[in-house]
């Protein structure tokens, strides 16, 4: 492996220059900011008694600037793509990865240009997936997997012994608690938690921060989930990506990386025993909502669906807008919320297979930056040659490959058993 104090070769200099161009080109693209609805839409909906569809269509989005020229931005990524072939070659593994990222960002720009139209949702499905996607021929769809999980979770969330603690911690206090966690994990790295009035969810991670919605309330388990999900995974992989000497694009995440990111974050919640049946049910309800919209449901029907789950009007509106942001109130969905379950399955299976194939050393590569499952073999080769450096930060569960390997070895064994037969055999015991 080459040492970092050696002078970069011409090849590595070209890799860094092209990678830096991708990072710079994507900077003005703010997907979620470009899709969110103004607060007056919410107020009008609540004022109507939650009975009138929000007035959202293509014309609404035309009044919301993207902050960049779409045609110029697509041209910029196309030029980088062409230069990747000219300078690195067509078959070079890094060239292949970075050209795919360039094409993906062009699709992102096209999607944002198409807000409020059917094209928007079609591209969303290409980037993030559809509820009707399968992982392998003959496997259940994502929607069907959600239904299978819902059958179990719906029983658990009714149990008093699994009830959630009251949410009594104000966002401002939660920020202080999380900042203590951040400082202990990443001292002096400039990462922080902060309050925000402009996000849809309770929390969201950015480049070097975690935002908490100013009017949200939390309990201690919520904060534990935010620690392992937002800080360990999202901020941790950002930090690792930003320390890459040449492949600086690993510090930024296109939609395909979002699938791995959210899947890894949910997996981390599970491995640390931080998640709850209520938390998982929230993720499954999002899958169900997207499925319903793909089957023709409008905003009012999704709002009623969330109300039927015991949520109040404000929370039901907020979750409904997650499904329809970027679309119209009667259009097809924005499918990003599928990435939590889809990414979990892909990431979990990658780890299981890495262990079963005797290659657990591949698992920490998930934290090299904003990575994609399909690039793991190439990333391993790049680490071996010194083009990519191993992750600086790793959560404890991913540092302990012996423990993780033992866990996943049993997982592989247990999934080979017939669960229906187990239910019958244990019927007189439970």
N, C-alpha and C positions, 0 to 999 in steps of 0.2 A: 504494500500500500504506500502511495506517495505521501511524503510528510508535508504539512501545511506551510513550512518555512521555505520550501523550494519555490523557485520562480515558476509561475503558471506557464504551461506550454501555449503555443498559438491556438491549439484546439480549445483548451480550457478558457482562454481569453475570449474566443468567439462564443463559446457556450454562455459565459457570463454576460457578454454584451447583448446577445439575443434574448437571454432570460430577463435581463433588466428592462429590455424594451417591452416585453410582455407585461411585466409588473407595472411599468409606467402607463402603458396603453389601457390597462383595466382600471386604473385609479378612479376616473370619474364615473364609472358604472356603479350605480347603487340600486340593485334590483328591488329590494323591499321598500326603500324610500320612494321609488318610482311607481310602486303599486298601491301604496296605502291610500285610504280614503280620508278626506277632511272630516274634522269633528262635526261640522254642520250637517253632514249626511247622517251621522248617528243621532243627532238631536232631532232632526226631522223624522227619522224612523220612530224614535221613542214617542215623539209628539203625536204621531198617527195612531198611537196605541199598538204599535208593532204590527200593523195590518197592511201597510202600503210598501210595495217594493222600493228599495232605494233607487234614486234616479241616477243610475250609473250606466253609461254607454261609451262608445268610442269618442264621442264629442267631449265627454267629461275629461278624458285623459289628454286630449289635445291641448287643454289649458294648463297641463302640468308638464313643465319643461323637464327633459331628461338631464339637462346640464351639459350636454355635448351634442355635436352634430352626428346623427346616426350613420349617414353615408360616409362621412369622413372617418368615423371610428371603424366601420367595417373595412374600409380601404386600408386603414393603418394595420389592422390585423392580417389582412391579405398580403400586404407587403412584407410583414414579418414572416409569414408562412413561406413566401417565395424565397426570402433570404435564408431561411433555415435549410432549404434544399440546396441553394447555391453555395452555402458556406459549410454546412455539416453533412450534406448528402441526403438522399431520399431514404436510404435504409438504415442510417444511423439511429440507434434506439432512442437517444435523446431528441433527435430531430423528429422522429415519429410521435413521441409524447408531446413535444411542444407544438407541433403542427396541429395535432388533435385539439389541444387547448385553444389555439388560435381560432380554429373552426367553431369550437364550442362558444367562444366569446362572440363570434359573429352571429351565431344563433341566438345568443342572449340579447344582443342588440336588436335583432329582427323581432324577437319576442316582445321586447319593450316597445318597439315601434308599432306593434300590432295590438296594443292594449285595447280591451273592449271588443275584440273581434274573435271569431272562431279560430283564426290562425294563432292567436296568443296561446290558447289552451292546447292546440296541437303541438306547438313547440315545447310548451311546458311538459307535456307527456314524453316528448323525446328526451328532454333534459333530465327530468326527475322521475319519470315512470308513470304508469297507469295502474289503477287498482286491479286491472285484468291481466297484468303481467304475471308470468310464472318464472320460477328459477330453473326449472328443467321440464322437459316434455313429460306430461302426465302428472306433474306436481300441482298442488292447489294454487289458485291465484292469490295475490296479496289480499284481496277482499275475502277470500275463503279462509285464509290463515287468520285474518282478523276476527272472523266469525267464530272460528275454533277457539281462539283465545278468549273472546267475549263470553263464551259458554261457561268457562271456568271462572273468569274474573267476576262475572255478574253475581255468582254465589258468594265470593269472598268479600266483596265490598258491602254486603249486607250484614256481615258479622260484626257484633259489637266489639269483640276482642281485636279486630283489625281496623277499628275506626281511627280516623286521622285526628291528630292533635289540633286544637283551635289555632287559627292563624292570628296571632296577637303581636307579632314583631313588625313594626313599621318599616317601610322601605329604607328610611334614613338610618335606622339602627342596623338593618340588615347590611347596608353598605359598609358600615364600620366593622361588622363581624367579618365580612368577606375580605375587606382590605387587610385585616390581620392575617387571614389565611394566605392571601396573595403575597404579602411581605415575607412570610415564613417560607414560602415555596420559591419565590423569585425575588430575593432581596436585591434592590437596586436596578431592576430591569425595567422600571417605568410602567409596569402594569397596574391597573387600578379598577375598582368598582365605583360606579357613579349613579346618580339619579337621572331619570329622563322622563319627559312628558310625551315623547313622540313615538313610543313603541307599542305594538299591539299586544305582544305577550308580556308576561310578568318580568321576564329577563331576556337579554340577548347579548351575545358576545360580538365585539368588533375586533379591530386589529390589535389593540393593546388595552382593551377595557371590557368590562362587563357592565351593561346598563340594567338598572332595575326600574320598573315603572313606578313613578313617584307615589301613586295612590294605592299601590299593591300592599298586601299584608302577607306575612310568611310565618311558618313555624320552623323549629330547628331542623326537622327532617328536610323541609324544603331547601334550607340553606346547605345541608349536606349534599343534596342532589345538585344544587347549583355549583358547589365546590368541585365535585368530581366531573360533572358534565361540562360546565362552562369554563372552569379554571383549568382543571387537569387536562382535559381533552382539547377544547377550542383554543384557549390561550396557550396551553403547553405546546401544541403542534404549531401554532403561529410562531411562537418564540423559536422553536427548533428550526422551522423553515426559514426564519429571518437570519439565522446564524449560518445558513448554507453559504459557502464561499463562492460557488459557481452557479448552482441551480437555484437561483433566488426565487424562481417562480413557485417553489415549494412553500413559500410564505404566504401565498394567496390561493384561494380556493374557488375554482370554477364549479358549476353545478354538479359535475360528476364526482368531484371531491367532497361535496356536501353529503352525498350518499354514504361515503365511508366515514366522514366526520360524525354525522348524527348516529350512524350505527355503532361506531366505536364509543360514543358518549353514552348511549343507552346500555351497551354492554358493560361499561364501567359502572353505571348505576347498579346493575345486577351483581357484578363481581364484588362490589363493596357492600352489598346488602343495604344500599341506600334507597332503592326504589320501593314502591308499595303497590298493592293491587289497584288503588285509586289512581296512582300515577300512570300505570300501564293502561288502565281503562281510559284515561284521557287520550293517550296515544291511539288506542283502538277506535275511540269515538271519532277521531279525526279521519282515520282510514274509512270508517263507515260513512262519514259525511261526504268525502270525496267520491266514494262508490255511488252514493245516492245521486249526486250531481251528474256523474258520468252516465247515470241511468235516466236523467231527465229532471231531477228535482230542482226547484228554484230557491231563491234566498229565503222566502217565507217558510218553505218546507224544512229547510235546514235549521232555521231559527227555532221552529217548533220541535225539531228533533232534539236539539240541545236543551230546550226547556223541559222536554220529557225526561231528560236525564237528571233533573233536579237543579239545574243551573238557573240563576236569576236572569232578568232581561239583559242587563249590561254584559254579563259574561257570555250569554248566548249570542248576543250581537257580535261581540269581539271574536268568538270562535267561528261564527259564520263568515265574518269578513276575511278570516284567514283562508277560507276555501274559495271565496269569490274575488279577492283582491286581484287586480289586473284584468279581470273579466267583467261581465255585466251581471246584473241581478238575476238574469234568466239564462246566462251563458254557461259554458263548460268551466271546470274548475282549474285553479292554480294548484298543481299537484305536489308542491314541495313537502307537504306534511306526510307524504308517503315514505320519505327518506328515512324516518326513524325506524320503522319496521323493516323496510326493504334493506337498509344499510345494516341493521342488526343481524339479519339472516345471513347476508353476504360476509360480514366481518366474522361472525361466530363460526361459520363454516370454514372460512379461510384458516382460522386459528386451529380448529379441530383437525383439518387436513394437514396443516404444517406439523402438528404433533404426530399424527398417525404416519406421516412420511419421514419422520426423523429429522425434521428441519425446523425445530422451534426457534432457531436463531433468526428466522425470517420475521417472527412476530413483532419484535420491537420496531421494525422498519415502518410499521403503521404510524409511528410517531415522528418520522423524519421531517414531516411538514404536512401540508394539505395533499395527502396521497390518494391514490386510487387503487383498488384491489388488483385490477388487471395489470398494474405496473410493478408489482412486488418483485417478480423475478429480475426485471431490469434494474430496479432499485438495489437489489442485493449485489448485482454485478457492479453497479456504480459505486457502492460503498467499498467493495473489494478493491477497486482501482483508485479510490480516493477522490472521485469526482463529487460524490455525496458523502457527507460526514454522518456518523451515527447520531441518533437523537441525544441532545444534551440533557433534556428532562424526560424522565420516564416515571409514571406512577408506580408505587410499590408492587402492585400486582403484575406489572410487566417487567419489573426488574427481577422478580423471583420466577425465573423460567422453570425451575424444578416444580414449584407448587402449581403453577399454571399448567404445566405439562401433565401433572398427575390429575388435576381437575378435568382436563380435556380428554385424557385417556379413558377415565370412567364415563365421561359424557358419550364418547364414541361407542362404548360397550352398552350403555343403558339404552341408547336410541335404537339398538338392534333388537330389543325385546318387543314383544307384541303387547301394546298397552291395553287393548281391549281384553285380551286373555288375562292380563294382570288384574284388571277390574273385576273380572269374574272370580278369579282365584282368591282375591282379597275381600270379596263381598261379605263374608262372614266375620271379618276381622274389624273392618271400619264401620 
